[in-house]
Amino acid sequence: MILRTELKPLRCFWHFLLHDSLGRLLLGSFLLGIVYFATSFLLSLLPGHISAVLGRAVAYGALGVSLFLYTSIRGFGKVDGYIGTGEELQRVFRGMRTAQRAPRPPFWAYGGNVQFMPWMVYNLFSATFQALDFEKQRFTVKGLQDKTQPESKTNPRSMEDEVILNFFPKTSSSDFPLDAPTIVVEPGLTCTAQDVPGSSFLRRAVDRGFRVVVIERRGHGAPLRAPRWNLFGDSDDTEQIYEMLQERLPDAVGFFWIGFSSGSKLPIEAQGKFDARREKGDGKAPSFVAMACICPGYNLETCFQGFKFPYRQMCLSSTKSKFLMENEVVLRKFNPEAYEKAMEAQDLQELLLHVAPFAGYSSGKEYFEHENPVLYAPQVRTPCLIINAMDDPLTVPTTRGWSYFC
């Protein structure tokens, strides 16, 4: 489809290796071959008898552990589904074949830690050699100085900055209809349009006839111009983006919304507020056909506490680097005390408390009262699918795999 007709020969080759089942098999076999020969070379440097014994021990041990773990997840993995009573939700659920069976991951992905490094390498290769050709649009959003108070002369929308909307395929493409259903995508913690994380979902959605619009929130795609930054995204910004998308794609047959990891806070928190407004007669509140949240953290007051080593340190470092260090001048000038405390934070949960002033709140308590999605989930009336995995090394629920409909 559009993914293939516009590719040059070299990009077609990378597309085959990264996004075709046979191509992935060949690439994986090649990488395993490199590991095998590198290990053989290192063992050859040891004395003969030690090399032979150690080589067999490593080979048999690695194979045995891998087969045991993989067999365990394939044999005992399960899906626990929690679904609403509405007939429409029941109908959708019955049509989801993958929700009716246990997970069937590839051999290298039988555990959260085992799959983490191949997943990162895959995404790096994909973004470098087979990057998506987005149509980028910079859009100015305006935020209130004090998010706890309504707009007024003393509380104007003076916090202006740019977000970047990434359209794929391009709206100018003659190969893709302008009335195609559109999925609005909210990336994860420090992610960008090329890695939300990964790009497999974006490519598959387009292959199935959807246009995707990846939202690079404040600070994600460009440095901050104003000292307004919400680690999980701002619902006021979302509403302005939604209005612009309706003007840009007036013929789209429907808008859908999906959030990955930390990006899943907005579909629950913001849509809970929007749906509550619509029930009170506000027909201008944003409306989506359906939503999905992939690996959300739920309660913002505790969501980072489950991060394990080394992911806790990795995520903390990348967050400080991308958002705090790259925007030091703007943020420090606005609130030097909050900036210093955030830079000294030992984990993301502590950092989230200290950056509340940059999100428009005087304290972490105010931030949670107005932004925590668990407080607004009961107000959601839009069909929503939420998925978590038991072996997620960051956000871990209490069962092997959860699928929620609400």
Salt bridges, closest charged atoms under 4 A:
GLU87 OE2 - ARG94 NH2 3.05
GLU88 OE2 - ARG91 NH2 2.48
ASP133 OD2 - LYS170 NZ 3.43
GLU135 OE2 - ARG248 NH2 2.17
GLU151 OE1 - ARG157 NE 3.25
GLU160 OE2 - LYS142 NZ 3.98
ASP161 OD1 - ARG225 NE 3.68
GLU162 OE1 - ARG138 NH1 3.17
GLU186 OE1 - ARG217 NH1 3.15
ASP207 OD2 - ARG4 NH1 3.65
GLU216 OE1 - LYS136 NZ 3.89
ASP234 OD1 - LYS147 NZ 3.01
ASP236 OD2 - LYS147 NZ 2.99
ASP237 OD2 - ARG218 NE 2.78
GLU239 OE2 - ARG277 NH2 2.85
GLU269 OE1 - LYS265 NZ 2.88
GLU269 OE2 - LYS273 NZ 2.57
GLU279 OE2 - ARG381 NE 3.20
ASP282 OD2 - ARG277 NE 2.91
GLU328 OE2 - ARG332 NH2 2.89
GLU337 OE2 - LYS341 NZ 3.18
GLU340 OE2 - ARG332 NH1 2.38
GLU350 OE2 - HIS354 NE2 3.54
GLU369 OE2 - LYS365 NZ 2.58
GLU371 OE1 - LYS265 NZ 2.47
